Amino acid sequence: MGYAYGSALPEGSRWWAGMLSPLSREDIDETGGRRTLALFELMVRQPWRKTGSAHRIHEALLADRPEERVTLLVEPSHPKVQALYERWGYKYIGDQQPFPDAPVHATMLRPLS
């Protein structure tokens, strides 16, 4: 029906380097790959969209993670997707351009319990 995948950010990760408004050193410090999970993709096939499947897949990926928080990027052309992530507990923390010829993305962050 769908999938999600991500990876723990390693110490010294360049994930935060593309932030258009720099974050504090404390905010971007990655402690040996245990602080932040980067969610790279979440996809649900058409027949299962709008059934809650995306949220279930998302929460299954995050269950029992050792990291303190999870981050993801959202294309600004998808405000409904950003609003969905906000309902799931994410907060917008600024815009990011991951590499020079990439589009600008909204960067979102959510604490993990």
NORNOR-V763230 format. One record per run of one state. SS is the DSSP state (H for helix, E for strand, C for the rest). FROM is the first residue (numbers start at 0). TO is the last residue. If there is no record, write none. Layout:
[[SS	FROM	TO] [SS	FROM	TO]]
This chain:
[[C	0	0] [E	1	7] [C	8	13] [H	14	17] [E	18	18] [C	19	23] [H	24	27] [C	28	34] [E	35	43] [C	44	44] [H	45	47] [C	48	51] [H	52	61] [C	62	67] [E	68	74] [C	75	77] [H	78	86] [C	87	89] [E	90	95] [C	96	103] [E	104	110] [C	111	112]]
